Every structure is written in C-alpha cells, then in structure tokens.
C-alpha cells in the first residue's frame, strides 16, 4: 500500500485540540502517515496556554534527521515556531532534504490570545521560511501582520494575498474565519484568485482550526492533489470537523477530527438499517398499506442538514399483490418529499430520524388510536396560498404546523387530502426498525380486522 508520508513541524498541545496532536489526527483521518518534529511543549487546555517550553534546537534538528533520513517526506507543514533560531533550523532542514511541498501555517497567536512567536522571529519567518512555502495559510490577523495592511473586506484579503505572494510564497491561502458572513477563504496562485465559501457554523468550539486545515492541505498535496483540490478537500474537511465540534472543557473546545470518518460509517449504518427494515416489510406482506402513489421510507443521518443526508428508496416501495416490493436498495438523496418530513421532525426532536408514508383510511387512523399510538393531523385547507402554489411544500408545512403546536413528536401524522392531493398517513419513528414495526402492526390489524 502506497501510504503518503506527511511531516508536521509544530508545537505540542497538551489539550489535544491543536498543534502536533491536531495535525496527526488530521493526517491519519485523511489517509496519510503522520510524523512529527516537536518544536515546543505547551501546557494548554481549552481555556488557554499556561506555559511554553521550547525544545532545544539541536534536538529539533535530530528529530528532523531521524524522520527524513529513514522514512522520507512527501509533504510537510509547519506550525508553532517560537524563535528565530528554531525557524532558521527548520528552514535549513527543509532545504537540506529538498522538501518541496511545504505548507506554512504562520502561527502567531493562540485562540485564547497567548503569543506563540517572539517578535524578532516574525522577520525571520518572512525572510527564511515564507520563500520556501509552497502554500502559506494565514488567518486574517496573521495576514495583516505579514502584509502590513488592515483587512476588512474580501478585497482586502485579496490585496494581502498578493503582497504575501510577492514575498515569495507560491500560493497564499487567506482564511476568513475572523470576518463576518459566510466562512469565505481566498486562494491566490500568483495569477488568479479562487474563493472557497461555506456556511458559518455557530459554535465557539473551533480550537485548532488553523492547524487542522493546514495539515489537511499538506496531506492532499502529499497525495498528489493539485493545490486547488487540496484546499477544496481541506475546506470540506474542516467544515465537517467544525459542524461536529466537541463540547470538551470550559473554554474553546476542539474540532472533531474524526467527524468525516464517523460520517461515512454513519452513512453505511443508515443504509443497512433502512435495508433491513424494508426487508421486514417485504416479508410481512404489507401491500395493503401501500397507497396509489406508492410509498417511500426514509432514514436520516444524525444531525442531518439536507436531503443529501437522508436515505430512501429509489423508485419507491410498490404494491405487487399483497406484497411490498422495491426495485433498488436504499440510497441517499433520492426522495425529497419524505426527506423533508424527516428533516422537519428533526428540527423539533433530532432523535426521530425515520418516516414512511402509507395509504390513508379512517380504519387505519382508528387502528393507530386503538394501539395507543399518538395520532396527529393537519388540514390542507389551512395551507397558506403560497404553500399550495409551491410544489413539494405541503408536507413540510403540514409537519411543521402539527409539531409547532405540540410538546412531543407523535407516532403518525395524517391529512385527508385536498383537490388533486391524495390523503396520506406518515408513520414516524426514531429508527427504521421502529417505523417498520408500526407499519407491520397496522397491516396485520387490517387483515384481522382487529
């Protein structure tokens, strides 16, 4: 197996959220083999940096020689380099071993405000390390420090990137986390600008984001991605890590470096749970609850944000005699209607992640009540005119209309239809298995009349 070797040259964060620890987690999560040259030890947690102990330069060099001389380096990144002497030593080693894919994260200030670089070292960083940077990744305050200009707009970010590029860095990636609005970053390649935007996630748990994204870029470069693709991939990775950041400690918690990996495993689990529940329906001969418009059955990922996070049945569930059948296995982003129902329910209680629509009859509604199910309904006659005119909005509106007037999520929500709208029952549950169990119980009740 061709594993790419990625070296991080940075300080240790005893709190585990930034520095060497964040870098190694990121490199591993993205498929690289992480190695380290520790430049400083910090006594640090989510509340701040409580002490810094610089590693002797000779030992920094010894670490570098040990790694480069035996294992080799496909890409490297720098983080906390506190003094001119350390920067000089790192620059010499970068030159000695011919490391071309170097990502420089010009770490200057910790999240809590502690200075992580001496004043005299800033000049050395510009003179010795910046010209060796294949990519440099300053945030807005760091870009202001390096460029000498104040940054208030996207135009200012671009101007700062040009100035930093003229200092010798081949690519400049200015991170806009300190700006307002969407989280917009700028990549400058010496000729063109590329913008990378993502929603701004409302959380204070962003400790280590700079370390993480620079390590992600370095890993992408080691894997022979273009700079653009390495940055794009790193942006997606850090956005996911922030979205699922960890509420650890009393201060700025860390991002979740394994969120992308966990997300993939959750996708697999979601598909398997839905597939097993559908198989239960097939074996239960429940064609008697499939409506004329056919059914769909959905399961959402935890913390789902859109239809792409909801699995359902391509081609829907169809009635074949007394049986329920499908043409395809479950997949993501294949059902807008039932997905909208699940996503709406999750806004009220995110433990309810599954739903299925079945045919409406007064008998089925009574069966639900007889079995002690919590039953709710809405009338399409109450829909606002703009909702009626907007295709696919009725079910989302109806679900929201019901839940906004309740303290808990019911087992089912039904409506009696309208002109051109078939009446439908939606069975809700926390898991696909729970939903399938309710559906099978209703199907059996229809057969027995009980």
Secondary structure, 3 states (H helix, E strand, C coil): CCCCEEEEEEEEECCCCCHHHHHHHHHHHCCCEEEEEEEEEEEEECCEEEEEEECCHHHHHHHHHHHHHHCCCCEEEECCCCCHHHHHHHHHHHHHCCCCCEEECCCCECCCCCECCCHHHHHHHHHHHHHHCCEECCEHHHHHHHHCCCCCCHHHHHHHHHHHHHCCCCCEEEECCCCCCCEEEEEECCCCEEEEEECCCCCCCCECHHHHHHHHHHHHHHCCCCHHHHHHHHHHHHHHHHHCCCCCCCCCCECCCCHHHHHHHHHHHHHHHHHHHHHHHHHCCCHHHCCCCCECEEEECCCCCCHHHEEEECCCEEEECCEEEECCCEEECCCCHHHHHHHHHHHHCCCCCEEEEEECCHHHHHHHHHCCCCEEECCHHHCCHHHHHCCCCHHHHHHHHHHCCCCCCCCEEEECCECCECCEEEEEECCHHHHHHHHHHHHHHHHHCC
